[in-house]
Amino acid sequence: MDYANKEERRAQRAFAAIRDKVFSPVIAVLSKIGVTPNQVSTTGVLFLTATCLLPPSQATPALICMALYVLCDGIDGPLARRMGMDHTGGALVDIVADHVGVVFLSAAAIYHLGAWGPAMVVFVGAYLLFIGLVVYANSRGLTLRRFVRTKYVFFLLYLGSLYAESDLVTYFCGVCGVYYSIEIFEALRRIYIHHDAHRESGPEKDGE
């Protein structure tokens, strides 16, 4: 269960090999003391929550907490593989922990930075719905067109906004919300065509 296309999976495997080697000592220690991948994911979300609660005047602590969130997100998967605990349920937890940052930081941007609520809501809704469609398409072996990933750019803009004490995310998220809305319709079109072409195949019959 993932949200990467075939080309991205090849790049991810190459990156994962380097990442796993770099963090191998940390992963070995966590495995030895019995820390589970879900505990790492949960800890990451707690660091994310701390990032969201810190005001612009505490930009550096927010940056540190955000870095720890990203670190936790990067090592929970390798830890699961090291401990033989990698499975679909764990992958789902990882995906949720990976993308909850978009939700939390959007809310924090509205509260701390005065970001425009409608733009942030459209961005979050369109982004999460599109990622859900990508996961579904990958689970069915469907190919979607290549798309732009904006999550980490959003994270950086949020942190930059804290240091600048100014809203740098509203326009970016507004544009991204429109972009992902377009991608949703394209993904739905491809998924519908796939199922429509296979509607006579027997077990895979779907309702309207």
VENPE-V906162 format. One record per helix or strand. SS is the DSSP state (A for helix, B for strand). FROM is the first residue (numbers start at 1). TO is the last residue. Records with the same first field share a line. If there is no record, write none. Layout:
SS->FROM-TO / FROM-TO
This chain:
A->6-22 / 24-32 / 37-53 / 56-82 / 88-113 / 117-139 / 151-164 / 170-197
